[in-house]
Amino acid sequence: MPPVSIEDRLEINDLFVRYTCAIDAGDVDTLVDCFTEDGSLQSPAVGGYAGHAAIREFAQRFAAFRNNGSQLRHVISNLMMQVDGDRGHATCYLTAFLTRDGKSRLLAPGRYDCELRKTNGAWRFYKRVVLHDHDYTLEGL
């Protein structure tokens, strides 16, 4: 596979950052816009969602979780990517913290495994899979 251009690298990195910041801030519209119209999300902690309407439901659940006093902080690192035209694949490590009732804790670490598509000039998630090192639940989500 050819080397990833600096433009694609920066745009894909921005996509991952926009997603994680949107989920932490409860920004439903930004989170939905990170996915293609037919995109999907699969996470062992919250299930599977396909299409913008379902992904909006997912984002609204996290926004309500935040509005009820729970603050998540998703931290990503070691972003690796491959690009072939308007399709790509990217993975990164995931560390997430939960703060609630004045106490913070580390959630199960893991990684994101993502199929990407460039649509209307922007990189978006086509298939996003969250893989954790072990199961956990988020009370109130």
Buried (B, 14 or more C-beta within 10 A) or exposed (E): EEEBEEEBBEBBBEBBEBBBBBBBBBBBEBBBBBBBEEBBBBBBBBEEBBBBEBBBEBBBBBBEBBEEEBBBBBEBEEBEBBBEEEEBBBBBBBBBBBEBEEEEEEBBEBBBBBBBBBBEEEBBBBBBBBBBEEEBEBEEE
